[in-house]
Amino acid sequence: MYSVFFTPRSVAVVGAANDPARLRGKLLKLVLNSGYAGPVYPVHPRGGVIQGKPAFASLAAIPGGVDLVLIATPGETVPAIVAEAVAAGARGAVILSSGVDEDALKLAIGGADFRYMGPNTEGYAVSGGLACTFAGVVDDAQQNARAAPRPGRKLAIVSQSGGLGFALYGHALAEHLDVHAVLTTGNEGDIECLDMVEHLLDEGEAGVILMFVEGLKTPARLAPVARKAAAAGVPIIIMKIGRSEAGQRAAVSHTAHLTGADTAYDAMFERYGLIRLFDLEAMLAAAAAFARSPQGELKRPVKRAAVVTTSGGAGAWAADLCGIEGVDVPVLSAALQATISPDIPDFGSTANPVDATAQAIEDGGRTLVRILEKVLGSDEIDAAIVNMGLAHAARVRGLADVLAPLIAGSNKPILFHSHIRPSQEALAALADLGGQGYRSFRACATALAALDRYAQFQARGLPELPAKAPVARFPHLGNGVLGEADSAALLAAYGLPMPPSALAGDAEAAMQAAQAMGFPVVLKIQSPNIAHKTEAGGVALNVTADTLAQAFADVTTRSRAYAPHAHIEGVLVQKMMPKGHEIVVGLIRDADFGPLIMVGSGGIYLEVLKDVAFAPVPVSRGDAARLIDQLKTAPILKGVRGQEGGDIAALIDLICRLSDLAGVEGAVEQIDLNPVFVYGPGEGVVAVDSLIVAGRAAPAH
Amino acid sequence: MYSVFFTPRSVAVVGAANDPARLRGKLLKLVLNSGYAGPVYPVHPRGGVIQGKPAFASLAAIPGGVDLVLIATPGETVPAIVAEAVAAGARGAVILSSGVDEDALKLAIGGADFRYMGPNTEGYAVSGGLACTFAGVVDDAQQNARAAPRPGRKLAIVSQSGGLGFALYGHALAEHLDVHAVLTTGNEGDIECLDMVEHLLDEGEAGVILMFVEGLKTPARLAPVARKAAAAGVPIIIMKIGRSEAGQRAAVSHTAHLTGADTAYDAMFERYGLIRLFDLEAMLAAAAAFARSPQGELKRPVKRAAVVTTSGGAGAWAADLCGIEGVDVPVLSAALQATISPDIPDFGSTANPVDATAQAIEDGGRTLVRILEKVLGSDEIDAAIVNMGLAHAARVRGLADVLAPLIAGSNKPILFHSHIRPSQEALAALADLGGQGYRSFRACATALAALDRYAQFQARGLPELPAKAPVARFPHLGNGVLGEADSAALLAAYGLPMPPSALAGDAEAAMQAAQAMGFPVVLKIQSPNIAHKTEAGGVALNVTADTLAQAFADVTTRSRAYAPHAHIEGVLVQKMMPKGHEIVVGLIRDADFGPLIMVGSGGIYLEVLKDVAFAPVPVSRGDAARLIDQLKTAPILKGVRGQEGGDIAALIDLICRLSDLAGVEGAVEQIDLNPVFVYGPGEGVVAVDSLIVAGRAAPAH
């Protein structure tokens, strides 16, 4: 689909220059030095020979036309060049120029089957393939290209920012990772990041993808592309910057108020298994962990690490950082300790961290490997961190005979670390054996945590796609806050449990209704003209059989006095529910990703603790359970210290039904169910109060 | 005080070898190559010449004796060598050997005025001074020693683990920091880490100290040494590993149960301004931030950073990471934006992040510096992160004329960062100008956060030392859980507010007492033989005037039935207090650091949210306010969303009074005041229930 960019029939470089120190000279140079075997045409009004190639005065002058056109000329020249390219039969362009009038650009393309990257892209480079960029790091990489790949998965980098994309490339090369491709999309006038991710997945060369984005041009494409990545078992590590407050809609409901600009991205990344990380060390560490994992081996949980060290003090440091990242470093069983004990001197330690002492590598590493094989062979341990000196490449190469088979044969991750500052040469030597040397214990711990996150995602899988397009069952909800009757009808249609209620025209009817549902009850005036019932005196709480008649009279009298011309439909009699665990469940419709379900702890803690969790619709029972588990106050809901927990199954039901509603009712913008009372196990839940905001229908996804 | 280690009159190396590849050969080589100007004596039974120096057959054979003896011979030989050293008039030894019988060692020293480092130390090295170690990194450093120091503070590293201490040295050198000294203390048979920190402070060469410890040998020395560091304005960054559960005493009280093994360390570090960090990147970043700050300029808060970048995409990334570390990146005022606007092209940005574009350094950096001077000259900004390419040293040197005066002249931190992988040469060139190039935005953000933490500490200062030794006012508290009367008496003596209560011998007296304090009341049986009152039926809640007589009879009858032979002292009548905000305040006595005060949110949230904070005694009003602020639920106590907050001043009073008690009553091991009801502003607090555990008196500190 994007073959014009990766396997073009020919490439023209417009404005090509001789001097490789200038941008357009370097662009031509990198194209020529890449592994691209097809014809490359420098284009320059003066013609002649540029970097040893005959130059053409214009794209039109190239006999037989051209397929891919690289443009790094001033922005104002770009539309005309693109028009020329289209006329010359080109199928695509890489527009490295900035300051391009994108409307003029689209006009120049017209209806032609023509794709472009940029403007304002720094282009892309494929190892052993075509390089269409002037990034200096590619120059270096071409000169230091390796003949044979290292063991493991290849990395690809996809970034909107060219500067950051190629900067990451430099960092990844310094970690001795095999980088298959760097693809930067710039302003994304046409091609966007997700296109390039999809291309990589179709192509199948990259085993792990590192994305760097400010936002997605077409958010709706995230789910299908992520689904493809999940099916291929290719993890995506994503760094998303720009947590801007702008664009956040006015908050009417509580749910909307608690939704940050990035909440939907977070919820989508979590659902679709993208590993979101925020800092360079963590991103590189996670990329390395996936890169060094054998194909098809990313489904094992990584919860329990062994730390095996040749130097005592470092082990505890590793264990502390594993703890911070939620990776356990459990004491090995007595039986396992007994099996490794013969290989560990008295001044070492067989517990975990395992202090194998410097002796473990003095026999060419055979002792170290014996210990690791036993530890990793047990079912007590999911991964190993091996701390040893990585200052000298010769030492690493001296261990090659035993380390390479250990790494190749292990179905559990083995991470190497050097507390002594590692040398690039030693790290490179280790990478040649398929091993990764991490530069800090934090990097090791974040790497293990990333592996576990991805394994968890793979274990739970992705929801089935909805079988057919959703149908709006309540198409005429109008705009704004729904009335009580409309709200109740909508919620009831989806089976959301609410307190029993009935509309009563007079006190006698109210008494009958109340007797049927049981006292105490609440009375609420019902009028389309009275928005603020409490202010109008239109609400009476805790009404008993004794006080009902008087309360009914009070509520109607006060409301008439408050709004003499209001149309009174009657008085709603609602059963007053006993208190339960207070929870909030909500729905918000994100402009990018459609409806999200929110679950939060109730009352004052919701905002003070920001104790909320979000997931995109549809929400499965498993998703709902995870939402509840994400709450800081989840232990209370599950019962702590002898106090009774709540009916979790019923709460999961309610969440899933709200998700059903959100998936179908495209005109519902926001819902707060606040509070939801969660009663004891088997005793159900009830949405005591609700606020529903309808608006223009947004497409469900 | 430690002059024998740093300026000895002479040094002997026992078992010195010729081959510098062997440990004892390298030890001699490093001594000889260090800046040490005094005589160095190789000692070897065979005599001869070793590394160009005449060797002596024994320490005794050295004419005029020897001052400092370095020992790296097998452990079993060490006591005899030390005995010889003492006899030869030596004042100290560095014992690099492991496996030393420390009792025999002490016997060998006897009453001599003789100090030693180790055993099992990797020794120490002072730049331009004496190096007593075989660490390879010192060898490298000696060969690459710089003639002139860089601008800024010098770093010193103090570590128990030799391996990690010298590993940190290597890392610090790779960050182009000037390291004054690396001091490793090993098993700390005599000299401990805090001795070396104190030495560094007395000496005054190091401007920032990086400590790496598993625990402190003499915890009581932390406070005085930290006090000295604070007075000198020398920040201490500490990495403490080994958060072991071992040694934690059996938890009787709630407070003890919530105290982790490291809680006391954390509380002490916080009180005494030690910056505790956990991972290598953060430690190096903080060390660099302090090292590059001019002397005497560590008192400014660092809360608002400007990010000035020559490459657009990177700015938002920097801002995100600042946000994670709690450093604000505020939009610049319109006025400030107007002043920098002429220097920023249209495709840049004057907001914050400030995108100065690549043009800002194209004129030799004058534009960049003009922008930075204006931004840092405003009172809107406390620090700047400058993102620019640091791949080429020549480029940095080309900016020297403008950058060096900018850095030297700024009283606010300027941190440099390169999103392109920086080269060591460029970072070194920047360090020569007094600037620090950080390797990640996370490093920048943690550096700024560390500067702010230290400034906050300097602003609040340290508590005055208690004027005199504490006196136990209740010396005969006995052992175990105190009775209600003893508890009440103790708490009352320190002015801790409790509900009114009175002991009544009969129902009539109870009625009189209850009428005096107001109904409802609680009745509690009082007997030294009944520990579990509720189980015995000895408690009646919510007693009114109508029910008092019956309740009194019930309580006594049930208790007598439960424990027929119990001595009943009477019935305690206690006013039943209205509910307030629920808080827990506690006291725990740490084996290392003495009494700690705990403040936690009340009820179920205490444990579910682990919402507790600790501080060592004495707790000032400011400390108490900070303890409250540390609670996740603090906003509730302070009043949110129109709900009334609590009487914070009264809660602070209560905390300080408990601190007074803890400082004086050495025999009190644990106190829980649970719950403390905090009423509305001006309405006070009351400790509704208390549990006090007395034990053997521990020394207050």
Interface residues (C-beta under 8 A of the other chain):
Chain A: S98 G99 G136 V137 Q160 S161 G163 L164 F166 A167 G170 H171 A174 E214 M239 I241 G242 R243 F278 D279 L280 E281 S311 G312 G313 A314 A316 W317 D320 L321 G323 I324 F347 A391 H419 I420 R421 R439 S440 F441 R442 I604 Y605 E607 V608 L609 K632 T633 P635 I636 V640 R641 Q643
Chain B: S98 G99 G136 V137 Q160 S161 G163 L164 F166 A167 G170 H171 A174 E214 M239 I241 G242 R243 F278 D279 L280 E281 S311 G312 G313 A314 A316 W317 D320 L321 G323 I324 F347 A391 H419 I420 R421 R439 S440 F441 R442 I604 Y605 E607 V608 L609 K632 T633 P635 I636 V640 R641 Q643
